[in-house]
Amino acid sequence: MSELHLAYLSLGSNIEPEVNLPKAVKLLSQHGEFGKISSAWETKPVGGGGGNYLNACLSYKTPLSRDKLKNEIIHPIESDLGRKRTQDKNAPRTIDIDIVLFDDEIVGRRWLAQVFVVVPLAEIYPDFQNPNTNENIAETATRLRREFWTETRQGVLLG
């Protein structure tokens, strides 16, 4: 049996998010095992147009390496759900799935300063230590929620 890795994934959508977030979760479930899943959180778009985003985080067990998870599971799911990559990194999207943590290692420290990642992550992994600020992620989430608008959206993912 292969070793299982624990990844924390961030999901976001601002094109039919009430449809695309649950679809992404269902497609991910066909390739790995979920641990915890956050509520959906609504945030304003960062640096781009389009409607507000719905964002969530989930813990995900997989036998795949980080690169294989990204290239063999995440990118195909994004394509299946109509994600079109353009030069505009802030363009509206049907789905965006990012690996935030992989075996407790941070995949890009920039995520840990973004309200749309930190707040859902804090819901499912509140004790994770944020190396950017030397506080636990729940403390980071509390601080960011004072600085940026975000609101939980019930019933999008967990019924």
Buried (B, 14 or more C-beta within 10 A) or exposed (E): EEEBBBBBBBBBBBBBBEBBBBBBBEBBEEBBEEBEBBBBBBBEBEEEEEBBBBBBBBBBEBBBEBEEBBEEBBBEBBEEBEBEEEEEEEBBBBBBBBBBBBEEEBBEEEBBEBBBBBBBBBBBBEEBEBEEEEBBBBBBBBBBBEEBEBEEBEEBBEE
